[in-house]
Amino acid sequence: MPAQAGPRPPCEPGAVQPRDVPRHVACVMDGNGRWAQQRSLPRTSGHRAAETPVIEVIEAARSAGVKWLSLYAFSTENWRRPTSEVDFLMELVRRVVRKHAALLHARRIRCRFLGVTDPRIPAPLARDFADLMTLTEANRGMTLTVAFDHGGRRDIVEAARSLIRSSIPADAVDERHFAAHLPFPDTPDVDLVIRTSGEQRISNFMLWQVAYAEWVFPPVLWPDFRAPHFLECVRAYQHRDRRFGGVTPHPNGETHL
C-alpha cells in the first residue's frame, strides 16, 4: 500500500505502523567482503556471517506484514569473482537452503529463485532450489524470492525475445504485455529497496520492478544488519511521500510538487 504524507502517531521503539507497510521489499545484501576485510579475515568469513541477517530479515519482514521479500544473493556479474570464492558461495548457499527449508515451510513462506539459468550452477544446488520451490509453492504467508544468478538486463532481454516469439503485433505491445513475459510475472513492483553498506547503486537488480521503488541506503554492512535495522528502513519508507510522478493534494484541494 502506498505510503502517505503527514503526521503520524508515535510508535514503540522497534515497531512499525501496521498501515502503509510496503507490500514488496527488496534487499541488496552488500558489504560481506568489507566486513571481513575490516576484521582481517578472508572474504569467505563475510559470506558465512551473512546467514544470520538473512534469517532475521525474513522473520522481521514476515512479522511486519510484508507480503513479498526479495534478496539479491548472486548476480550474473558475480561469476567474475575468483573461482574459489564462487565455489564457496555455492556450497554455502546449498547448506543454508537445506538447513532452513523446514523453517521456511513452517512459516508458510513461498520460496522462489530468480535466475538460476547458468550451467555453472552445481546440479545438486539447482535440485535443492527446485525442491524448496516445490515444497513451499502452496504457501501464502509471504513470498521470498532469492535472486541467484540474476541480472535485470538479462531478464528484460529474455522478456523481449519471448514477446517476439509470441507474435504479438508491435502496436499491441504495452507495459502490461511486456511484464507478462518477465520471470514470475505475478511479482508486484518493488515498493522499498534496502541496500546495505552505504553504496548507492542499482547493480542490475530487478530493473523493471524497481522503477518507482523508494531506496534506503543504511551504512551498516550486511553481516551486521539485523531486524531493528530492517524495521528502521520500513519506518523511513512510511514517511516518504510517494507521488509516482504526480502531485500531492493539499487538504484545501490545491496541489504541490
C-alpha positions in Angstrom: 0.0 0.0 0.0 1.5 3.4 -0.9 3.0 5.5 1.9 1.1 8.6 2.8 2.4 12.0 3.8 1.5 13.8 7.0 2.0 13.4 10.8 1.8 10.0 12.4 1.1 8.9 16.0 4.2 7.8 17.8 5.1 4.1 17.7 7.0 1.9 20.1 10.8 1.5 19.6 11.4 -1.3 17.1 7.8 -1.3 15.9 6.3 -0.2 12.6 2.9 1.2 11.9 0.6 -1.6 10.7 -0.7 0.6 7.9 1.4 1.6 4.9 3.7 -1.4 5.3 5.5 -1.9 2.0 4.0 -4.8 0.1 7.3 -5.7 -1.6 10.7 -5.1 0.0 13.9 -6.0 -1.8 17.4 -6.1 -0.2 20.8 -5.8 -1.9 22.9 -7.6 0.6 26.1 -5.6 0.3 29.2 -5.5 2.4 30.3 -9.0 3.2 33.8 -8.6 1.8 34.4 -5.3 3.5 33.1 -6.7 6.8 35.7 -9.5 6.6 38.5 -7.1 5.5 37.8 -4.8 8.5 38.5 -7.9 10.7 41.5 -9.1 8.7 39.5 -12.2 7.8 39.1 -13.9 4.4 36.2 -12.8 2.3 34.6 -16.2 2.8 34.1 -15.3 6.5 32.0 -12.3 5.5 29.8 -14.6 3.3 29.4 -17.0 6.2 28.4 -14.3 8.6 25.7 -13.2 6.1 23.4 -16.1 7.1 22.2 -14.7 10.4 20.9 -11.4 8.9 19.2 -13.3 6.1 17.1 -15.2 8.6 16.5 -12.2 10.8 15.3 -10.1 7.9 13.0 -12.8 6.7 11.4 -13.1 10.2 11.2 -9.3 10.6 9.6 -8.8 7.2 7.0 -11.6 7.8 6.2 -10.2 11.3 5.8 -6.7 10.0 3.3 -7.7 7.4 5.5 -7.6 4.3 4.0 -9.9 1.7 6.9 -10.1 -0.8 10.6 -10.1 0.1 13.3 -10.3 -2.5 17.0 -10.9 -1.6 19.9 -10.3 -4.1 22.2 -13.2 -3.3 24.3 -13.7 -6.5 24.4 -11.6 -9.7 25.3 -12.5 -13.3 28.4 -10.4 -12.7 29.5 -12.3 -9.6 30.7 -15.1 -11.9 33.8 -12.9 -12.5 34.9 -13.4 -8.9 37.7 -15.9 -8.1 36.7 -19.5 -8.7 37.5 -20.4 -5.1 35.1 -17.7 -3.8 32.3 -18.7 -6.2 32.7 -22.4 -5.2 32.5 -21.4 -1.6 29.3 -19.4 -2.2 27.7 -22.3 -4.0 28.4 -24.7 -1.1 27.3 -22.1 1.5 24.0 -21.4 -0.2 23.3 -25.0 -0.5 23.9 -25.6 3.2 21.7 -22.6 4.1 18.9 -23.7 1.9 18.9 -27.3 3.3 19.3 -26.0 6.9 16.3 -23.6 6.8 13.9 -25.3 4.3 11.7 -26.8 7.1 11.5 -23.5 9.0 10.6 -21.5 5.8 7.8 -24.1 5.1 6.6 -24.0 8.7 6.3 -20.2 8.4 4.1 -20.6 5.3 6.7 -18.8 3.2 6.6 -19.5 -0.6 10.2 -19.6 -1.9 11.3 -18.7 -5.4 14.7 -18.4 -7.1 15.0 -15.7 -9.7 17.7 -16.5 -12.3 19.4 -19.9 -11.9 20.0 -20.4 -15.6 23.8 -20.6 -15.8 25.1 -24.2 -16.4 27.9 -23.5 -13.9 25.5 -23.7 -11.0 26.1 -27.1 -9.5 23.4 -29.6 -10.2 22.8 -30.5 -6.5 22.3 -26.9 -5.7 19.8 -26.4 -8.6 17.9 -29.5 -7.4 17.8 -28.1 -3.8 16.3 -24.8 -5.3 13.7 -26.8 -7.2 12.9 -29.0 -4.2 12.3 -25.9 -2.0 10.1 -24.2 -4.6 8.0 -27.4 -4.9 7.8 -27.9 -1.1 6.6 -24.3 -0.5 4.6 -23.5 -3.7 1.2 -23.6 -1.9 2.3 -21.3 0.9 0.8 -17.8 1.0 2.1 -16.3 4.3 4.9 -14.4 2.4 6.7 -14.9 -0.9 10.5 -15.0 -0.6 12.4 -14.5 -3.9 16.1 -15.2 -3.9 17.8 -13.6 -6.9 20.6 -16.0 -7.7 22.5 -15.8 -10.9 20.2 -12.9 -11.6 20.6 -9.9 -13.9 17.9 -7.3 -14.5 19.1 -6.6 -18.1 19.1 -10.3 -18.9 15.5 -10.6 -17.7 14.4 -7.7 -19.9 16.2 -9.2 -23.0 14.7 -12.6 -22.4 11.2 -11.0 -22.0 11.7 -9.2 -25.3 12.6 -12.4 -27.0 9.6 -14.2 -25.5 7.4 -11.3 -26.6 8.7 -11.5 -30.2 8.1 -15.3 -30.3 4.5 -14.8 -29.2 3.9 -12.8 -32.4 2.0 -10.0 -30.7 1.7 -7.1 -33.1 4.1 -4.3 -32.3 1.3 -1.7 -31.9 -0.3 -4.0 -29.3 2.7 -4.2 -27.0 2.3 -2.2 -23.8 3.8 -2.4 -20.3 1.3 -5.0 -19.2 2.1 -7.3 -22.2 5.8 -6.9 -21.7 5.7 -7.5 -17.9 3.8 -10.7 -18.5 6.9 -12.2 -20.2 9.2 -11.4 -17.3 10.1 -14.2 -14.8 7.4 -14.7 -12.2 5.1 -12.1 -13.8 2.8 -12.1 -10.7 5.5 -10.4 -8.7 4.3 -6.9 -7.8 6.5 -3.8 -8.3 9.1 -3.3 -5.5 8.0 -0.6 -3.0 11.2 -0.4 -1.0 14.8 -1.3 -1.8 17.3 -1.6 1.0 21.0 -1.6 0.0 23.3 -2.0 2.9 26.9 -0.8 3.3 26.1 2.7 2.2 26.8 2.0 -1.5 24.2 3.7 -3.8 24.0 1.7 -6.9 21.2 -0.4 -8.6 23.7 -3.1 -9.7 21.4 -4.6 -12.3 18.8 -5.7 -9.7 15.2 -6.3 -10.8 15.4 -3.3 -13.2 11.8 -3.4 -14.3 10.3 -4.0 -10.9 12.2 -1.2 -9.1 11.2 1.6 -11.5 9.3 3.5 -8.8 10.7 2.0 -5.6 11.8 4.0 -2.7 15.5 3.4 -1.8 17.2 3.4 1.6 21.0 3.1 2.0 21.9 2.2 5.6 25.6 2.4 6.2 25.7 -0.9 8.2 27.4 -3.8 6.4 25.2 -6.7 5.7 26.7 -9.2 8.2 25.8 -6.6 10.9 22.3 -5.9 9.6 19.6 -7.1 12.0 15.9 -6.9 12.4 15.9 -3.4 14.1 17.8 -2.0 11.1 15.2 -3.5 8.8 12.4 -2.0 10.7 14.1 1.3 10.7 14.2 1.2 6.9 10.5 0.3 6.8 9.7 3.3 9.1 11.7 5.6 6.8 9.6 4.3 3.9 6.4 5.0 5.7 7.4 8.7 6.0 8.1 9.0 2.2 5.7 10.9 0.0 5.2 8.6 -3.0 3.7 10.6 -5.9 4.7 8.3 -8.8 5.3 11.4 -11.0 2.1 13.1 -9.9 1.3 15.7 -7.3 0.1 15.5 -3.7 -3.1 17.3 -2.9 -3.3 19.8 0.0 -6.2 19.5 2.4 -7.8 22.5 0.8 -7.7 20.8 -2.6 -4.7 22.5 -4.0 -1.7 20.5 -5.2 2.1 20.8 -4.7 5.0 19.2 -6.4 
